[in-house]
Amino acid sequence: MTEKRQGKIRIQSQEKILDAALDEFITNGYKGATVQSIADLAGLPKANVLYYFKNKENIYHAVLEQTLDMWDQGIGEIEYQDGPKRAIEKFVASKVKMSFAHPKASKIYAMEIIQGAQHLKEFARTYLRKWVREKAKVFQQWIDEGRMVNVDPISLIFLVWSSTQHYADFETQILTIMNRADYEEEDIEHVTQFLTSFILRGLAIQE
């Protein structure tokens, strides 16, 4: 077997394991999840799983790392030169897209935070705190310039996060209420337009 072929098999096996682990941790939490269950879901021998990740904690850390990569890509950018209207549009669209494209990642992140963020405290304390403070300053600058109403910038960021992630974290509840089996393509556009319009009106942004 060539080295290239071996590398491809390794990547495919790791992806299967992480996908299975994501489902297992969401269903049973970190404490209730087992390596054997992850192996069964992945359709691989338990020995293969342990060969790549050694133990359950390593698997969980790999799942969280994957989740943070998605979070980083989907967190959205808020740049002063965009102006408040364009910035809000991009921010909401980015977060909605992530929630619909990666609902499991959002759920595992939410579960980790609810359980005390034992494995994500450093991320929240450093990167996330810095990001929120920097973006809050941009919003405050627009407020000082009279380009949007005077609101607490940090609460505004939390509002966008909570309203967009709701569609991922409470997916089952939403689909049950709507009597649907799954989200549809037009849902992303509808939710994005609704939230964007609602927030812009609340901030009195018209430019």
MARPA-477983 format. One record per residue: residue number from 0; residue in three letters; x, y, z of N, C-alpha, C in turn. Coordinates in steps of 0.1 Angstrom, whole numbers. Last residue first. Example, Ala and Ser with C-alpha at 12.3 -4.5 7.8 and 13.67 -1.06 7.14 Angstrom:
BEGIN
[site 1 "SER" [128 -22 71] [137 -11 71] [129 0 79]],
[site 0 "ALA" [132 -57 78] [123 -45 78] [132 -33 78]],
END
This chain:
BEGIN
[site 206 "GLU" [-289 534 67] [-280 537 56] [-277 525 47]],
[site 205 "GLN" [-305 527 88] [-311 528 75] [-302 530 64]],
[site 204 "ILE" [-310 516 120] [-300 517 110] [-307 517 96]],
[site 203 "ALA" [-323 512 145] [-326 525 137] [-315 527 127]],
[site 202 "LEU" [-322 489 158] [-310 498 159] [-312 511 152]],
[site 201 "GLY" [-345 477 150] [-343 480 164] [-331 489 167]],
[site 200 "ARG" [-339 474 123] [-350 483 127] [-348 487 141]],
[site 199 "LEU" [-319 455 124] [-316 468 119] [-327 478 122]],
[site 198 "ILE" [-333 433 135] [-322 439 143] [-319 453 138]],
[site 197 "PHE" [-351 427 115] [-356 430 128] [-345 437 136]],
[site 196 "SER" [-335 421 93] [-344 432 92] [-349 437 106]],
[site 195 "THR" [-321 399 103] [-314 411 99] [-323 423 99]],
[site 194 "LEU" [-341 380 108] [-333 385 119] [-326 398 115]],
[site 193 "PHE" [-352 377 81] [-360 381 92] [-352 387 104]],
[site 192 "GLN" [-330 369 66] [-337 382 62] [-345 387 74]],
[site 191 "THR" [-324 345 78] [-314 355 77] [-320 369 75]],
[site 190 "VAL" [-347 330 75] [-342 334 89] [-332 345 88]],
[site 189 "HIS" [-348 328 47] [-359 334 54] [-354 339 68]],
[site 188 "GLU" [-324 315 40] [-326 329 35] [-337 336 43]],
[site 187 "ILE" [-328 291 53] [-316 299 56] [-319 313 52]],
[site 186 "ASP" [-352 281 42] [-352 285 56] [-340 294 59]],
[site 185 "GLU" [-348 271 16] [-353 285 18] [-353 290 32]],
[site 184 "GLU" [-341 244 21] [-332 254 16] [-336 268 18]],
[site 183 "GLU" [-354 232 53] [-354 233 39] [-345 244 34]],
[site 182 "TYR" [-350 209 80] [-350 223 75] [-350 222 60]],
[site 181 "ASP" [-372 181 86] [-359 187 84] [-361 202 79]],
[site 180 "ALA" [-398 174 91] [-388 164 94] [-374 170 94]],
[site 179 "ARG" [-422 195 108] [-413 192 97] [-403 182 101]],
[site 178 "ASN" [-439 210 125] [-443 198 119] [-436 194 107]],
[site 177 "MET" [-430 231 139] [-433 234 125] [-438 222 118]],
[site 176 "ILE" [-424 218 163] [-435 229 163] [-439 231 149]],
[site 175 "THR" [-403 202 154] [-415 196 159] [-427 206 159]],
[site 174 "LEU" [-384 221 146] [-390 212 136] [-403 205 141]],
[site 173 "ILE" [-378 232 172] [-383 240 161] [-390 232 150]],
[site 172 "GLN" [-369 210 186] [-380 217 191] [-387 225 180]],
[site 171 "THR" [-346 203 171] [-356 193 173] [-369 200 177]],
[site 170 "GLU" [-330 227 173] [-335 222 160] [-347 212 162]],
[site 169 "PHE" [-317 242 192] [-331 238 195] [-338 233 182]],
[site 168 "ASP" [-292 247 181] [-293 241 194] [-307 235 197]],
[site 167 "ALA" [-299 259 156] [-291 247 156] [-293 240 169]],
[site 166 "TYR" [-315 281 161] [-319 272 151] [-311 259 150]],
[site 165 "HIS" [-300 295 180] [-312 288 185] [-316 278 174]],
[site 164 "GLN" [-280 309 168] [-277 295 173] [-289 288 177]],
[site 163 "THR" [-294 334 164] [-290 325 153] [-287 311 157]],
[site 162 "SER" [-299 343 190] [-310 342 180] [-306 333 168]],
[site 161 "SER" [-273 343 202] [-284 335 207] [-295 333 197]],
[site 160 "TRP" [-258 361 186] [-254 348 188] [-266 339 192]],
[site 159 "VAL" [-273 385 188] [-271 379 175] [-267 364 176]],
[site 158 "LEU" [-271 389 216] [-284 388 209] [-283 381 196]],
[site 157 "PHE" [-244 393 219] [-250 381 225] [-264 379 219]],
[site 156 "ILE" [-242 418 206] [-234 406 201] [-241 393 206]],
[site 155 "LEU" [-257 433 224] [-261 432 209] [-254 420 203]],
[site 154 "SER" [-242 432 247] [-255 426 247] [-260 424 232]],
[site 153 "ILE" [-221 448 238] [-219 434 241] [-232 426 241]],
[site 152 "PRO" [-233 474 233] [-227 466 222] [-225 451 225]],
[site 151 "ASP" [-262 486 244] [-250 480 250] [-244 471 239]],
[site 150 "VAL" [-272 514 223] [-274 501 230] [-261 496 236]],
[site 149 "ASN" [-283 541 208] [-274 538 219] [-278 525 226]],
[site 148 "VAL" [-286 535 172] [-291 539 185] [-282 535 196]],
[site 147 "MET" [-262 546 148] [-272 536 153] [-275 541 167]],
[site 146 "ARG" [-247 568 142] [-251 560 131] [-260 548 135]],
[site 145 "GLY" [-236 586 160] [-250 587 157] [-255 579 146]],
[site 144 "GLU" [-210 581 168] [-212 589 156] [-226 591 152]],
[site 143 "ASP" [-214 564 189] [-209 578 192] [-211 587 180]],
[site 142 "ILE" [-221 541 175] [-231 548 184] [-227 562 186]],
[site 141 "TRP" [-197 536 162] [-209 539 154] [-220 546 162]],
[site 140 "GLN" [-183 529 185] [-179 540 176] [-190 545 167]],
[site 139 "GLN" [-196 507 194] [-196 519 202] [-192 531 194]],
[site 138 "PHE" [-189 488 174] [-203 492 176] [-204 505 184]],
[site 137 "VAL" [-161 487 180] [-166 492 167] [-180 496 168]],
[site 136 "LYS" [-162 477 206] [-156 490 204] [-160 496 191]],
[site 135 "ALA" [-171 451 201] [-180 460 209] [-175 475 207]],
[site 134 "LYS" [-149 440 189] [-161 443 181] [-171 452 188]],
[site 133 "GLU" [-132 438 211] [-128 445 199] [-140 449 191]],
[site 132 "ARG" [-147 421 229] [-143 435 233] [-139 443 221]],
[site 131 "VAL" [-149 398 214] [-161 405 218] [-157 420 222]],
[site 130 "TRP" [-122 390 211] [-130 393 200] [-142 401 203]],
[site 129 "LYS" [-114 386 238] [-108 396 230] [-116 400 218]],
[site 128 "ARG" [-131 364 245] [-132 377 252] [-126 388 244]],
[site 127 "LEU" [-121 345 226] [-135 349 226] [-137 363 233]],
[site 126 "TYR" [-93 342 234] [-97 345 220] [-111 352 220]],
[site 125 "THR" [-95 339 265] [-86 346 256] [-92 351 243]],
[site 124 "ARG" [-117 327 276] [-110 337 284] [-101 345 275]],
[site 123 "ALA" [-125 307 258] [-134 318 262] [-127 330 268]],
[site 122 "PHE" [-102 292 258] [-107 298 245] [-116 309 248]],
[site 121 "GLU" [-100 284 284] [-89 292 279] [-94 299 266]],
[site 120 "LYS" [-124 268 287] [-122 280 295] [-111 289 289]],
[site 119 "LEU" [-130 244 275] [-130 256 266] [-127 269 274]],
[site 118 "HIS" [-133 224 292] [-123 222 281] [-122 234 272]],
[site 117 "GLN" [-153 233 309] [-140 228 315] [-129 227 304]],
[site 116 "ALA" [-177 247 307] [-166 250 298] [-153 245 303]],
[site 115 "GLY" [-200 240 321] [-189 247 328] [-177 250 320]],
[site 114 "GLN" [-220 229 306] [-214 221 316] [-202 227 323]],
[site 113 "ILE" [-225 249 288] [-235 247 298] [-229 239 310]],
[site 112 "ILE" [-203 245 271] [-204 258 278] [-214 256 290]],
[site 111 "GLU" [-209 220 260] [-197 222 267] [-197 234 276]],
[site 110 "MET" [-233 225 247] [-233 215 258] [-220 217 267]],
[site 109 "ALA" [-225 243 227] [-234 247 237] [-234 238 250]],
[site 108 "TYR" [-208 226 212] [-203 238 218] [-212 243 230]],
[site 107 "ILE" [-227 207 204] [-216 203 212] [-209 214 219]],
[site 106 "LYS" [-243 224 188] [-248 218 199] [-238 213 209]],
[site 105 "SER" [-226 233 167] [-232 243 176] [-237 236 189]],
[site 104 "ALA" [-221 208 155] [-210 216 161] [-215 226 171]],
[site 103 "LYS" [-247 203 146] [-241 194 156] [-229 201 163]],
[site 102 "PRO" [-251 222 126] [-259 222 138] [-253 214 149]],
[site 101 "HIS" [-238 235 102] [-231 227 112] [-239 227 126]],
[site 100 "ALA" [-256 249 86] [-246 240 80] [-240 230 90]],
[site 99 "PHE" [-271 264 104] [-278 255 95] [-268 245 89]],
[site 98 "SER" [-251 279 117] [-261 271 125] [-268 261 116]],
[site 97 "MET" [-238 291 96] [-231 281 104] [-241 273 112]],
[site 96 "LYS" [-258 309 87] [-252 298 78] [-245 287 86]],
[site 95 "VAL" [-261 325 109] [-272 317 104] [-267 305 96]],
[site 94 "LYS" [-235 338 109] [-240 329 120] [-251 320 117]],
[site 93 "SER" [-236 352 85] [-225 342 88] [-229 332 99]],
[site 92 "ALA" [-258 368 87] [-257 358 77] [-247 348 80]],
[site 91 "VAL" [-250 385 109] [-261 376 110] [-261 365 100]],
[site 90 "PHE" [-227 398 97] [-226 391 110] [-237 381 111]],
[site 89 "LYS" [-237 410 74] [-226 400 73] [-226 391 86]],
[site 88 "GLU" [-255 428 86] [-259 419 75] [-250 407 74]],
[site 87 "ILE" [-238 443 102] [-249 435 108] [-254 425 98]],
[site 86 "ALA" [-222 456 82] [-216 447 93] [-227 438 99]],
[site 85 "ARG" [-241 471 68] [-234 460 61] [-228 450 71]],
[site 84 "LYS" [-248 489 89] [-258 481 82] [-251 469 75]],
[site 83 "PRO" [-224 501 99] [-232 493 108] [-242 484 100]],
[site 82 "GLY" [-194 498 78] [-206 506 83] [-215 496 91]],
[site 81 "ASP" [-171 488 69] [-183 483 63] [-195 491 67]],
[site 80 "GLN" [-151 498 85] [-152 504 71] [-165 499 64]],
[site 79 "TYR" [-151 482 108] [-156 496 108] [-159 502 94]],
[site 78 "GLU" [-163 449 107] [-153 459 103] [-158 473 102]],
[site 77 "ILE" [-168 420 119] [-174 433 121] [-163 443 119]],
[site 76 "GLU" [-174 387 107] [-165 398 109] [-172 411 110]],
[site 75 "GLY" [-182 354 120] [-185 367 113] [-175 378 116]],
[site 74 "ILE" [-180 328 128] [-183 339 138] [-187 352 132]],
[site 73 "GLY" [-173 308 112] [-187 312 111] [-190 324 121]],
[site 72 "GLN" [-147 302 117] [-151 305 103] [-164 311 103]],
[site 71 "ASP" [-148 296 144] [-140 307 140] [-143 311 125]],
[site 70 "TRP" [-165 274 144] [-169 286 151] [-161 298 146]],
[site 69 "MET" [-148 256 131] [-161 260 125] [-166 273 131]],
[site 68 "ASP" [-129 254 151] [-125 258 137] [-137 263 130]],
[site 67 "LEU" [-144 244 172] [-138 257 173] [-134 263 159]],
[site 66 "THR" [-148 218 162] [-160 227 164] [-155 242 165]],
[site 65 "GLN" [-123 207 163] [-130 208 150] [-142 218 151]],
[site 64 "GLU" [-119 208 190] [-110 216 181] [-117 218 167]],
[site 63 "LEU" [-139 190 199] [-140 204 202] [-131 213 193]],
[site 62 "VAL" [-129 167 188] [-142 171 184] [-143 186 187]],
[site 61 "ALA" [-105 165 202] [-104 166 187] [-118 171 182]],
[site 60 "HIS" [-114 162 228] [-106 174 225] [-106 176 210]],
[site 59 "TYR" [-126 137 225] [-134 148 228] [-127 161 225]],
[site 58 "ILE" [-104 121 220] [-114 121 210] [-123 134 212]],
[site 57 "ASN" [-91 124 245] [-84 128 232] [-94 130 221]],
[site 56 "GLU" [-109 111 262] [-106 125 263] [-100 131 251]],
[site 55 "LYS" [-108 84 253] [-121 92 251] [-118 107 252]],
[site 54 "ASN" [-76 77 238] [-86 76 248] [-98 85 245]],
[site 53 "LYS" [-62 73 212] [-57 68 225] [-67 67 236]],
[site 52 "PHE" [-67 79 185] [-69 89 195] [-66 85 210]],
[site 51 "TYR" [-59 58 168] [-58 72 163] [-59 82 175]],
[site 50 "TYR" [-62 36 183] [-50 38 176] [-48 52 172]],
[site 49 "LEU" [-88 37 191] [-78 40 201] [-64 42 195]],
[site 48 "VAL" [-100 29 167] [-103 42 173] [-92 46 183]],
[site 47 "ASN" [-91 3 165] [-87 13 155] [-89 27 160]],
[site 46 "ALA" [-102 -10 187] [-88 -8 186] [-83 2 176]],
[site 45 "LYS" [-129 -11 180] [-125 -2 190] [-110 1 190]],
[site 44 "PRO" [-135 -11 144] [-131 -18 157] [-126 -8 167]],
[site 43 "LEU" [-161 9 130] [-147 5 131] [-145 -3 144]],
[site 42 "GLY" [-185 23 127] [-183 11 120] [-169 6 119]],
[site 41 "ALA" [-191 45 142] [-182 47 131] [-180 35 122]],
[site 40 "LEU" [-206 33 162] [-213 43 153] [-204 45 141]],
[site 39 "ASP" [-186 17 174] [-198 11 168] [-205 20 158]],
[site 38 "ALA" [-169 37 184] [-164 28 174] [-176 21 167]],
[site 37 "ILE" [-187 49 203] [-181 57 192] [-176 48 180]],
[site 36 "SER" [-190 28 220] [-201 33 213] [-197 41 201]],
[site 35 "GLN" [-164 25 230] [-170 14 222] [-182 19 214]],
[site 34 "VAL" [-160 49 243] [-152 46 231] [-158 35 223]],
[site 33 "THR" [-190 65 254] [-179 55 256] [-172 53 242]],
[site 32 "ALA" [-207 90 273] [-202 85 260] [-191 75 263]],
[site 31 "GLY" [-213 101 298] [-220 90 293] [-215 83 281]],
[site 30 "LYS" [-196 124 299] [-195 113 309] [-202 100 305]],
[site 29 "TYR" [-204 140 277] [-190 135 278] [-189 123 288]],
[site 28 "GLY" [-236 130 263] [-227 138 271] [-213 132 272]],
[site 27 "ASN" [-252 115 247] [-249 110 260] [-240 119 269]],
[site 26 "THR" [-256 130 223] [-266 121 228] [-264 118 243]],
[site 25 "ILE" [-232 143 218] [-244 151 219] [-255 143 225]],
[site 24 "PHE" [-214 122 218] [-213 132 229] [-225 140 230]],
[site 23 "GLU" [-223 108 195] [-223 101 208] [-222 112 219]],
[site 22 "ASP" [-220 127 174] [-233 121 177] [-233 115 191]],
[site 21 "LEU" [-191 130 176] [-200 141 177] [-214 137 181]],
[site 20 "ALA" [-183 104 170] [-181 109 184] [-190 121 186]],
[site 19 "ALA" [-188 102 143] [-195 93 152] [-194 99 167]],
[site 18 "ASP" [-171 122 134] [-185 123 131] [-193 114 141]],
[site 17 "LEU" [-146 110 142] [-151 123 148] [-166 126 145]],
[site 16 "ILE" [-146 86 127] [-145 86 142] [-151 99 148]],
[site 15 "LYS" [-146 96 101] [-156 87 106] [-157 87 121]],
[site 14 "GLU" [-121 110 102] [-134 117 99] [-146 109 104]],
[site 13 "GLN" [-103 89 105] [-105 99 116] [-117 107 114]],
[site 12 "SER" [-107 75 81] [-110 68 94] [-112 79 105]],
[site 11 "GLN" [-98 94 63] [-112 89 62] [-116 83 75]],
[site 10 "ILE" [-71 96 70] [-80 108 71] [-95 103 71]],
[site 9 "ARG" [-62 70 66] [-61 76 79] [-71 87 80]],
[site 8 "ILE" [-66 67 38] [-74 59 47] [-74 64 61]],
[site 7 "LYS" [-47 86 30] [-62 88 26] [-70 80 36]],
[site 6 "GLY" [-23 75 38] [-28 88 43] [-42 90 41]],
[site 5 "GLN" [-23 52 23] [-24 50 37] [-29 64 43]],
[site 4 "ARG" [-20 63 -2] [-32 55 0] [-34 54 15]],
[site 3 "LYS" [6 74 1] [-6 83 -3] [-19 76 1]],
[site 2 "GLU" [22 52 4] [20 61 15] [8 71 13]],
[site 1 "THR" [6 22 -9] [14 34 -10] [12 43 2]],
[site 0 "MET" [8 -12 0] [0 0 0] [9 13 0]],
END
